[in-house]
Amino acid sequence: MEEPKWYVIHTYSGYENKVKANIEKIVENRQLHDSILEVVVPLQDTEEVKNGKRKNVMKKVFPGYVLLKMIMNDETWYVVRNTRGVTSFVGPASKPIALTEDEVKSLGVESKMQNLDFDLGDSVKVTSGPFFESIGVVKEINMNKRTAIVILSVFGRETPVELDFAQIMRI
């Protein structure tokens, strides 16, 4: 069995999250969990000043690019290449070139996976996004999608919300 490697795909600007969601949906529908392991839009926490107020915001590290950990074969190449919003793989003449281990380490993508500081049933606080500052309980963890289902109180009702690992922290 071939070892999965990290690849970079180019997307239309602003479509990174849509492309991530589309690829994850295709992986789910076609049962490609063993071939396409992770889809990542690298984010970094930055401080922004608007109207004299400081605010922490998650910004895309590489706008227009999405990282994929996958086993490259004809099927996975075809699926990714023909996903709406994907323009090409990064590499000469659109021939996919895997990232080296040093490049992956410098991006810090792999290390994020191992450092989960919460578990099922833990109380967590939302650190970014529309539910910022909300507190809830982790009900489900999806390592492949790098998301957690958190039960939040929205308008007085318990509501399951899917949040990226980067958006929550244990309290």
MORAQUI-V753060 format. One record per residue. SS is DSSP state (alpha for helix, beta for strand, coil for the rest). PHI is phi in radians with two decimals (999 if undefined). BURIAL is b if it has 16 or more other ideal C-beta (glycine too) atoms within 10 Angstrom, else e. Layout:
BEGIN
((SS:PHI:BURIAL) (SS:PHI:BURIAL))
END
This chain:
BEGIN
((coil:999:e) (coil:-1.27:e) (coil:-1.39:e) (coil:-1.20:b) (beta:-2.28:b) (beta:-1.55:b) (beta:-2.22:b) (beta:-2.04:b) (beta:-2.03:b) (beta:-1.65:b) (beta:-2.21:b) (coil:-1.11:e) (coil:-1.08:e) (coil:1.55:e) (coil:-1.78:b) (alpha:-0.99:b) (alpha:-1.20:e) (alpha:-1.13:b) (alpha:-1.08:b) (alpha:-1.00:b) (alpha:-1.10:b) (alpha:-1.10:b) (alpha:-1.13:b) (alpha:-1.09:b) (alpha:-1.16:e) (alpha:-1.12:b) (alpha:-1.02:b) (alpha:-1.12:e) (alpha:-1.17:e) (alpha:-1.68:e) (coil:0.98:e) (coil:-1.77:b) (coil:-0.99:e) (coil:-1.39:e) (coil:-1.76:b) (beta:-1.96:b) (beta:-1.55:b) (beta:-2.50:b) (beta:-2.23:b) (beta:-2.28:b) (coil:-1.87:b) (coil:-1.08:b) (beta:-2.08:b) (beta:-2.37:e) (beta:-1.43:e) (beta:-2.22:e) (beta:-1.77:e) (beta:-2.15:e) (beta:-1.99:e) (beta:-2.26:e) (coil:0.91:e) (coil:1.35:e) (beta:-1.97:e) (beta:-1.45:e) (beta:-2.59:e) (beta:-1.47:e) (beta:-2.29:e) (beta:-1.55:b) (beta:-1.98:e) (beta:-1.21:b) (coil:-1.27:e) (coil:-2.21:e) (coil:-1.01:e) (coil:1.58:e) (beta:-2.34:b) (beta:-2.30:b) (beta:-1.75:b) (beta:-2.24:b) (beta:-1.81:b) (beta:-2.68:b) (coil:-1.67:b) (coil:-1.37:b) (coil:-2.58:e) (alpha:-1.05:e) (alpha:-1.16:e) (alpha:-1.15:b) (alpha:-1.04:b) (alpha:-1.09:e) (alpha:-1.05:b) (alpha:-1.19:b) (alpha:-1.06:e) (coil:-1.74:e) (coil:-1.37:b) (coil:-1.01:e) (coil:1.74:b) (beta:-1.50:b) (beta:-1.65:e) (beta:-3.05:e) (beta:-1.43:b) (coil:-1.49:e) (coil:2.75:e) (alpha:-1.14:e) (alpha:0.93:e) (alpha:1.04:e) (coil:-1.48:e) (coil:-1.05:b) (coil:-2.02:e) (coil:-1.24:b) (coil:-1.25:b) (coil:-1.34:e) (alpha:-1.04:e) (alpha:-1.09:e) (alpha:-1.13:e) (alpha:-1.11:b) (alpha:-1.10:e) (alpha:-1.18:e) (alpha:-1.35:b) (coil:1.29:e) (alpha:-1.26:b) (alpha:-1.14:e) (alpha:-1.12:e) (alpha:-1.10:e) (alpha:-1.14:e) (alpha:-1.33:e) (coil:-1.71:e) (coil:-1.31:e) (coil:-1.78:e) (coil:-2.40:b) (coil:-2.44:e) (coil:-1.00:e) (coil:1.50:e) (coil:-1.28:b) (beta:-1.43:e) (beta:-2.30:b) (beta:-2.03:b) (beta:-1.39:b) (coil:-1.74:b) (coil:-2.79:b) (coil:1.64:e) (coil:-1.15:e) (coil:-1.77:b) (coil:-0.82:e) (coil:1.33:e) (coil:-1.28:b) (beta:-2.11:e) (beta:-2.64:b) (beta:-2.10:e) (beta:-1.27:b) (beta:-1.80:e) (beta:-2.62:e) (beta:-2.23:b) (beta:-2.03:e) (coil:-1.16:e) (coil:-1.14:e) (coil:-1.51:b) (coil:1.06:b) (beta:-2.29:b) (beta:-2.34:b) (beta:-1.59:b) (beta:-2.04:b) (beta:-1.49:e) (beta:-2.00:b) (beta:-1.59:e) (beta:-2.05:e) (coil:0.93:e) (coil:1.39:e) (beta:-2.09:e) (beta:-1.28:e) (beta:-2.25:e) (beta:-1.32:e) (beta:-2.23:b) (beta:-1.54:e) (beta:-2.21:b) (beta:-1.22:b) (alpha:-0.93:b) (alpha:-1.22:b) (alpha:-1.62:b) (beta:-2.31:b) (beta:-2.51:e) (beta:-1.22:e) (coil:-2.04:e))
END
